[in-house]
Amino acid sequence: SDPYIIMLTAKGEESDRIVGLTTGADDYVVKPFSPGELVARIHAMLRRPRQGQTSPVDVRRHGDLDLDPGARTVDVAGRPIELTRTEFDILDTLMSAPRLVFTKQQLLDHVWGSAEFRDDHLLATHVANLRRKLGDDTEEPRYVETVRGVGYRMARR
């Protein structure tokens, strides 16, 4: 996760503030402070997007497939599709660069990170489930295409 961090402290020296902010705090509030000031600082932080946050205009489209990374929703022809976290992350990765072929290793890295329990078969199972939920045909894919011996990409239209 990428939480907002506000340090509430009695240490008000400049060096303390510098250390707090350089070690990851988004804001540094010294006692005494009013609850109103704290609420105002929280609201100000929430107005600033975090790195990696998406805005409503970041909906990705591929034919009649819509993916909203911020809301973590997927629609096909206006019909909502329920995906698992892993299925969503695979589709999100593929749609982030629809012309690019993602190798199996790249997808494993993007979706599972450095987790030890991951393999090609696990990825293939999730892709098969994703295709089934999207109503995709492996012979003539509209969404997820297999690039034999390499990996996957969004199907060329």
C-alpha positions in Angstrom: 0.0 0.0 0.0 1.0 3.6 -0.3 -0.6 5.3 2.8 -0.4 9.0 3.6 1.8 9.6 6.6 1.4 12.6 9.0 3.9 12.8 11.8 2.3 14.3 15.0 5.1 15.1 17.4 6.4 17.4 20.1 9.7 17.8 18.4 9.6 21.1 16.5 13.2 21.8 15.6 14.0 22.3 12.0 16.4 19.2 12.0 13.5 17.0 13.4 11.2 18.2 10.7 13.7 17.6 8.0 14.4 14.1 9.2 10.6 13.3 9.4 9.9 14.6 5.9 12.9 13.0 4.3 12.2 9.6 5.9 8.7 9.4 4.2 6.3 11.6 6.1 3.9 13.6 3.8 3.3 16.2 6.5 4.8 17.1 9.9 2.6 18.6 12.6 4.1 19.9 15.9 2.1 19.9 19.2 0.2 21.8 20.2 -2.1 21.8 17.2 -5.9 22.2 16.8 -8.1 19.4 15.5 -9.3 21.8 12.8 -5.8 22.3 11.5 -5.2 18.5 11.4 -8.4 17.9 9.5 -7.5 20.7 7.0 -4.0 19.2 6.5 -5.6 15.7 5.9 -8.1 17.2 3.3 -5.2 19.0 1.6 -3.3 15.8 1.3 -6.3 13.9 -0.1 -6.6 16.5 -2.8 -3.2 15.6 -4.1 -3.0 12.4 -6.1 -0.6 9.7 -5.0 2.0 8.4 -7.4 0.3 5.5 -9.2 -3.3 6.8 -8.5 -5.4 7.2 -11.6 -8.0 9.7 -12.4 -11.4 9.0 -14.0 -10.0 9.8 -17.5 -7.6 6.9 -17.2 -10.2 4.3 -18.2 -8.6 1.9 -20.7 -10.6 0.7 -23.7 -10.0 -2.2 -26.1 -13.0 -2.7 -28.4 -16.0 -3.0 -26.1 -13.8 -3.9 -23.1 -13.4 -1.0 -20.5 -11.0 -1.2 -17.6 -10.9 1.4 -14.9 -7.7 1.0 -12.8 -8.7 3.5 -10.1 -12.1 1.8 -9.5 -10.7 -1.7 -10.3 -13.8 -2.4 -12.5 -14.1 -4.1 -15.9 -17.0 -3.9 -18.3 -17.7 -5.8 -21.5 -20.2 -4.0 -23.8 -21.4 -2.1 -20.7 -21.9 -5.3 -18.6 -19.8 -5.4 -15.4 -17.4 -8.4 -15.1 -16.4 -9.7 -11.7 -12.6 -10.6 -11.7 -10.3 -11.8 -9.0 -7.5 -9.5 -8.0 -5.0 -11.6 -10.0 -7.2 -11.7 -13.1 -7.7 -7.9 -12.9 -3.9 -7.3 -12.4 -3.1 -9.5 -15.5 -5.7 -7.6 -17.6 -4.5 -4.3 -16.3 -0.9 -5.1 -17.1 -1.8 -6.2 -20.7 -4.0 -3.1 -21.3 -1.3 -0.8 -20.0 0.6 -1.4 -23.2 -1.8 -3.1 -25.6 0.6 -3.5 -28.5 3.4 -5.0 -26.4 3.9 -8.7 -25.9 4.4 -9.4 -22.2 6.6 -12.4 -21.6 5.3 -14.9 -19.1 8.1 -13.8 -16.8 7.2 -10.1 -17.1 3.6 -10.9 -16.2 4.6 -13.0 -13.3 6.8 -10.1 -12.1 4.1 -7.5 -12.6 1.3 -9.5 -10.9 3.1 -11.6 -8.3 6.2 -9.6 -7.7 8.9 -11.5 -5.9 6.6 -14.1 -4.5 8.2 -17.5 -4.5 5.1 -19.5 -5.5 4.6 -18.7 -9.1 4.9 -20.5 -12.3 3.8 -20.6 -16.0 1.0 -23.0 -15.2 -0.4 -20.7 -12.5 -0.4 -17.8 -15.0 -2.0 -19.9 -17.8 -4.8 -20.9 -15.4 -5.5 -17.3 -14.5 -5.4 -16.3 -18.1 -7.9 -19.1 -19.0 -10.2 -18.0 -16.2 -9.9 -14.4 -17.4 -10.8 -15.3 -21.0 -13.8 -17.4 -19.8 -15.2 -14.5 -17.8 -14.6 -12.0 -20.7 -16.3 -14.4 -23.1 -13.1 -14.5 -25.2 -12.4 -17.2 -27.8 -8.9 -18.7 -27.8 -9.2 -19.5 -31.6 -10.2 -15.9 -32.5 -9.4 -13.8 -29.5 -11.0 -10.3 -29.1 -9.1 -9.5 -25.9 -6.3 -11.7 -24.7 -4.0 -13.2 -27.4 -1.4 -15.9 -26.8 1.9 -15.3 -28.5 3.2 -18.9 -28.7 6.5 -19.5 -26.9 6.6 -15.9 -25.6 3.6 -14.8 -23.6 0.4 -12.7 -24.0 -0.8 -9.4 -25.4 -4.1 -7.7 -26.1 -5.5 -9.1 -29.3 -5.0 -7.1 -32.5 -8.2 -5.8 -34.0 
